């Protein structure tokens, strides 16, 4: 029986071992790991058929690459989260498509799932985040494959929006495998830049927590209630988007700039809700399908923006107060189940 030449066996062993190590710690992209598992399996079959030996390293490469789909890191993820949180409620979010979601089971802690989106070789998010605390400003940790543990991310320049629901032993109580997909929640809770918002999912919120943090909702105008069925897709009702810029330094020119020929309202007053600065600019009647006015106002350190019809300018104060009432209602503590 022929044996695989010693030089070939040696050339296979060291690179394969290094590849396996780098795959496990997250240096090598997962797609390359899966590609190598297919190549390793093919090499194993060819070597076995020709030499009846020397297939150990290709087989090992196949097994390690394929094992990346298993939640081998789950015990470390769970133990680390439990140790850091102690008795404090916490929750975890795993990366998905540039955003985050709650894990449904320990399977979501596998390297195949818990993987940051990359662009030009750079990670655009964390693999997963751990949010410790139930308040509006939880302490944030991120999962590191190199450290094989949670590392402090409280000083990150790109803090995430926390949308998971904290509870004690959050990860430890997850099932190993989720056989049934849980329905989408009817109520969402978002925590960002020191504020906590609770709202019906019908508002379809979109949020951004760094650089110029904002919360955007789709509403029914002018009532500011949840949108109707006609707005089943957010972009079909772009004129009914309302936005709250939570740190509006970079967009303050929208209310502070000098009036132009399009400016219809400039107002600064103190009402029952506190000081409010308002500016409304209107474009031609055909702009944005008739939603041709941009209504912007500053209240409670937040810049609010929404569109309105020029014919409704006489109602601008009432619409503004409805928006403030919605903003205040979103920040009420969630009701106990």
C-alpha positions as CSV (number, residue, x, y, z in Angstrom):
1,X,0.0,0.0,0.0
2,X,1.4,3.4,-1.1
3,X,1.9,6.0,1.6
4,X,1.6,9.7,1.1
5,X,5.1,11.1,0.8
6,X,6.5,12.5,4.1
7,X,7.2,15.9,2.6
8,X,3.6,16.2,1.5
9,X,2.3,15.1,4.9
10,X,4.5,17.8,6.5
11,X,3.4,20.5,4.1
12,X,-0.2,19.7,4.9
13,X,0.1,19.5,8.7
14,X,1.4,23.0,9.7
15,X,-0.8,25.1,7.3
16,X,-3.9,23.1,8.2
17,X,-3.3,23.5,11.9
18,X,-2.8,27.3,11.5
19,X,-5.9,27.5,9.4
20,X,-8.0,25.8,12.0
21,X,-6.7,28.1,14.8
22,X,-7.4,31.2,12.8
23,X,-10.8,30.0,11.8
24,X,-11.8,29.4,15.4
25,X,-10.6,32.8,16.6
26,X,-12.4,34.6,13.8
27,X,-9.5,35.8,11.6
28,X,-10.4,33.8,8.6
29,X,-13.9,34.6,7.1
30,X,-16.5,31.9,7.6
31,X,-17.2,31.6,3.8
32,X,-13.6,30.5,3.4
33,X,-14.0,28.0,6.2
34,X,-16.9,26.4,4.4
35,X,-15.1,26.4,1.1
36,X,-12.1,24.7,2.7
37,X,-14.3,22.1,4.3
38,X,-15.5,21.1,0.8
39,X,-12.0,21.1,-0.6
40,X,-10.8,19.2,2.5
41,X,-13.4,16.5,2.0
42,X,-12.5,16.1,-1.7
43,X,-8.8,15.9,-0.8
44,X,-9.6,13.3,1.8
45,X,-11.5,11.1,-0.7
46,X,-8.7,11.4,-3.3
47,X,-5.9,10.7,-0.9
48,X,-7.7,7.7,0.6
49,X,-8.4,6.2,-2.8
50,X,-4.8,6.6,-4.0
51,X,-2.7,6.1,-0.8
52,X,-5.1,4.6,1.7
53,X,-3.3,6.9,4.2
54,X,-2.3,10.5,4.8
55,X,-5.9,11.7,4.9
56,X,-5.8,12.8,8.6
57,X,-5.1,16.5,8.0
58,X,-7.5,17.1,5.2
59,X,-10.1,15.3,7.3
60,X,-9.3,17.5,10.3
61,X,-9.6,20.6,8.2
62,X,-13.0,19.4,7.0
63,X,-14.3,18.7,10.5
64,X,-13.1,21.9,12.0
65,X,-14.5,24.1,9.2
66,X,-17.8,22.2,9.4
67,X,-17.9,22.5,13.2
68,X,-17.9,26.3,12.9
69,X,-21.7,25.9,12.3
70,X,-22.1,24.3,15.8
71,X,-22.5,26.5,18.9
72,X,-19.2,25.4,20.3
73,X,-18.7,28.9,21.7
74,X,-22.1,29.0,23.4
75,X,-20.9,27.8,26.8
76,X,-18.3,30.6,26.9
77,X,-20.9,33.1,25.7
78,X,-23.4,32.1,28.4
79,X,-20.9,31.7,31.3
80,X,-19.3,35.0,30.5
81,X,-22.6,36.8,30.4
82,X,-23.8,35.2,33.6
83,X,-20.5,36.1,35.4
84,X,-20.5,39.7,34.3
85,X,-24.2,40.4,35.0
86,X,-24.5,38.5,38.3
87,X,-27.9,39.2,39.7
88,X,-28.5,42.1,37.3
89,X,-31.0,41.7,34.4
90,X,-29.2,41.6,31.0
91,X,-29.8,40.6,27.4
92,X,-27.8,39.7,24.3
93,X,-28.1,40.7,20.7
94,X,-26.4,38.9,17.9
95,X,-25.3,40.5,14.6
96,X,-27.6,40.0,11.6
97,X,-27.3,41.8,8.3
98,X,-25.7,44.9,9.7
99,X,-28.2,45.1,12.6
100,X,-28.8,43.1,15.7
101,X,-31.6,40.8,17.0
102,X,-32.3,38.7,20.1
103,X,-30.9,35.1,19.9
104,X,-33.6,32.5,19.8
105,X,-31.5,29.6,21.1
106,X,-27.9,28.6,21.8
107,X,-27.6,27.8,18.1
108,X,-27.5,31.6,17.5
109,X,-24.2,31.7,19.4
110,X,-22.4,29.6,16.8
111,X,-19.7,31.4,14.7
112,X,-21.9,30.7,11.6
113,X,-24.6,33.0,13.0
114,X,-22.9,35.3,15.5
115,X,-20.7,37.0,12.9
116,X,-20.3,40.7,12.2
117,X,-20.9,42.1,8.7
118,X,-17.7,43.1,7.1
119,X,-17.0,45.6,4.3
120,X,-13.6,45.9,2.6
121,X,-12.1,43.7,5.3
122,X,-13.4,45.9,8.1
123,X,-16.0,44.8,10.6
124,X,-19.0,47.2,10.5
125,X,-20.5,46.0,13.8
126,X,-19.8,43.7,16.8
127,X,-20.4,40.0,16.5
128,X,-22.7,40.3,19.5
129,X,-23.4,42.7,22.3
130,X,-24.2,42.1,26.0
131,X,-26.3,44.8,27.6
132,X,-26.2,44.7,31.4
133,X,-28.9,46.6,33.3
134,X,-32.6,47.4,32.7
135,X,-32.3,51.2,32.7
136,X,-32.1,53.5,29.7
137,X,-28.2,53.4,29.6
138,X,-27.1,49.7,30.0
139,X,-23.4,48.8,30.2
140,X,-22.4,47.4,26.9
141,X,-19.9,44.6,26.2
142,X,-19.0,43.0,22.8
143,X,-18.1,39.5,22.0
144,X,-14.5,38.9,20.8
145,X,-13.5,35.7,19.1
146,X,-9.8,36.5,19.7
147,X,-10.4,36.9,23.4
148,X,-13.0,34.2,23.4
149,X,-15.0,36.4,25.8
150,X,-16.9,39.6,26.4
151,X,-14.9,42.8,26.4
152,X,-16.0,46.2,27.7
153,X,-17.4,48.3,24.8
154,X,-18.9,51.2,26.9
155,X,-16.4,53.6,25.3
156,X,-17.1,52.5,21.7
157,X,-17.4,55.3,19.2
158,X,-20.3,53.4,17.6
159,X,-22.7,52.4,20.4
160,X,-25.5,50.1,19.3
161,X,-29.3,50.5,19.7
162,X,-30.3,48.1,22.4
163,X,-33.6,46.4,21.5
164,X,-33.5,43.2,23.5
165,X,-35.5,42.8,26.7
166,X,-33.4,42.3,29.8
167,X,-34.0,39.6,32.3
168,X,-32.1,37.6,34.8
169,X,-30.3,34.5,33.3
170,X,-31.2,35.7,29.9
171,X,-28.8,33.4,28.0
172,X,-28.9,30.5,30.4
173,X,-32.6,30.1,30.0
174,X,-32.5,30.0,26.2
175,X,-33.2,26.6,24.6
176,X,-30.4,24.7,22.9
177,X,-32.4,24.6,19.6
178,X,-35.5,26.7,18.8
179,X,-37.8,24.3,16.9
180,X,-40.5,27.0,16.4
181,X,-39.8,30.6,15.4
182,X,-41.3,33.0,17.9
183,X,-43.7,35.6,16.4
184,X,-42.6,39.2,16.2
185,X,-43.4,41.2,19.3
186,X,-46.3,43.6,19.3
187,X,-44.4,46.1,21.5
188,X,-40.8,47.1,21.0
189,X,-38.4,48.7,23.5
190,X,-35.3,50.6,22.2
191,X,-32.6,52.0,24.5
192,X,-30.1,54.5,23.1
193,X,-28.1,57.6,24.1
194,X,-29.5,57.5,27.7
195,X,-33.2,57.3,26.7
196,X,-35.6,54.4,26.7
197,X,-38.5,54.2,24.3
198,X,-41.4,51.7,24.3
199,X,-43.8,51.6,21.4
200,X,-46.2,49.5,19.3
201,X,-44.3,47.6,16.6
202,X,-46.8,49.1,14.1
203,X,-44.7,52.3,14.2
204,X,-41.9,50.3,12.5
205,X,-39.1,52.3,14.2
206,X,-35.7,52.7,12.7
207,X,-32.9,54.0,15.0
208,X,-29.3,55.0,14.8
209,X,-27.3,55.5,18.0
210,X,-24.0,57.1,17.0
211,X,-22.6,60.1,15.0
212,X,-26.1,61.8,14.7
213,X,-28.4,59.6,16.7
214,X,-32.1,59.5,15.7
215,X,-35.3,57.6,16.1
216,X,-37.6,57.5,13.0
217,X,-41.2,56.3,13.0
218,X,-43.9,55.8,10.4
219,X,-47.1,57.5,11.7
220,X,-50.6,58.5,10.6
221,X,-50.6,62.2,9.9
222,X,-51.9,64.4,11.2
223,X,-53.0,62.3,14.2
224,X,-49.5,60.8,14.9
225,X,-51.0,57.5,15.7
226,X,-49.8,54.1,14.2
227,X,-50.1,54.0,10.4
228,X,-52.8,52.2,8.6
229,X,-52.6,49.1,6.5
230,X,-51.7,51.2,3.4
231,X,-48.3,51.8,5.0
232,X,-47.4,48.1,5.2
233,X,-44.0,48.9,3.7
234,X,-42.1,51.9,5.2
235,X,-41.0,53.4,1.9
236,X,-44.6,53.5,0.6
237,X,-45.3,56.2,3.2
238,X,-42.1,58.2,3.2
239,X,-44.0,61.4,3.6
240,X,-45.3,60.0,6.9
241,X,-41.9,59.4,8.4
242,X,-41.3,61.5,11.6
243,X,-37.8,61.8,13.0
244,X,-36.4,62.7,16.4
245,X,-32.7,63.8,16.4
246,X,-31.6,63.0,20.0
247,X,-28.3,65.0,19.8
248,X,-29.1,67.5,17.1
249,X,-25.9,69.6,17.1
250,X,-25.1,68.8,13.5
251,X,-28.6,69.7,12.2
252,X,-29.3,72.8,14.3
253,X,-29.0,74.9,11.2
254,X,-32.4,73.6,10.2
255,X,-34.0,75.9,12.8
256,X,-31.2,78.4,13.4
257,X,-30.5,79.4,9.8
258,X,-31.6,82.7,8.4
259,X,-35.1,82.7,7.0
260,X,-35.5,82.4,3.2
261,X,-38.3,83.0,0.7
262,X,-39.6,79.5,1.5
263,X,-39.8,80.1,5.2
264,X,-43.4,80.3,6.4
265,X,-43.2,80.1,10.2
266,X,-40.4,81.1,12.7
267,X,-41.6,80.9,16.3
268,X,-40.1,80.8,19.8
269,X,-42.5,80.3,22.7
270,X,-42.9,78.6,26.0
271,X,-46.0,76.5,26.3
272,X,-47.2,73.9,28.9
273,X,-44.5,71.5,27.7
274,X,-41.6,74.0,28.0
275,X,-39.7,76.2,25.5
276,X,-40.1,75.3,21.8
277,X,-38.4,76.8,18.8
278,X,-40.1,76.2,15.5
279,X,-39.4,76.8,11.8
280,X,-41.5,75.7,8.8
281,X,-40.3,75.9,5.2
282,X,-42.5,75.2,2.3
283,X,-41.5,74.3,-1.3
284,X,-43.6,74.3,-4.5
285,X,-47.0,72.7,-4.1
286,X,-46.0,69.6,-6.2
287,X,-43.0,68.8,-4.0
288,X,-43.2,65.4,-2.3
289,X,-46.6,64.7,-3.7
290,X,-48.1,67.6,-1.9
291,X,-46.4,67.1,1.4
292,X,-44.4,70.2,0.6
293,X,-43.7,71.7,4.0
294,X,-40.8,70.7,6.3
295,X,-41.9,71.3,10.0
296,X,-39.0,71.4,12.4
297,X,-38.9,72.3,16.0
298,X,-36.6,72.0,19.1
299,X,-38.0,70.7,22.3
300,X,-36.3,69.1,25.4
301,X,-33.0,69.1,23.6
302,X,-34.4,67.0,20.7
303,X,-35.0,68.2,17.1
304,X,-38.3,67.0,15.7
305,X,-39.0,66.9,11.9
306,X,-42.0,65.9,9.8
307,X,-43.8,66.9,6.6
308,X,-47.1,68.6,6.2
309,X,-49.4,70.1,3.5
310,X,-49.1,73.8,3.1
311,X,-52.9,74.0,3.3
312,X,-52.6,72.7,6.9
313,X,-50.3,75.5,8.2
314,X,-53.1,76.8,10.3
315,X,-52.9,73.6,12.3
316,X,-49.2,73.6,12.9
317,X,-49.3,74.2,16.7
318,X,-51.8,71.3,17.2
319,X,-49.7,68.9,15.1
320,X,-46.6,69.9,17.0
321,X,-48.3,69.2,20.4
322,X,-49.4,65.8,19.1
323,X,-45.8,65.0,18.2
324,X,-44.6,66.1,21.6
325,X,-47.4,64.0,23.3
326,X,-46.3,60.9,21.3
327,X,-42.6,61.5,22.2
328,X,-43.5,61.7,25.9
329,X,-45.7,58.6,25.7
330,X,-42.9,56.6,24.1
331,X,-40.7,57.3,27.1
332,X,-43.2,56.0,29.7
333,X,-41.9,52.9,31.6
334,X,-43.2,49.7,30.0
335,X,-46.2,48.2,31.7
336,X,-45.6,45.1,33.8
337,X,-46.8,41.9,32.1
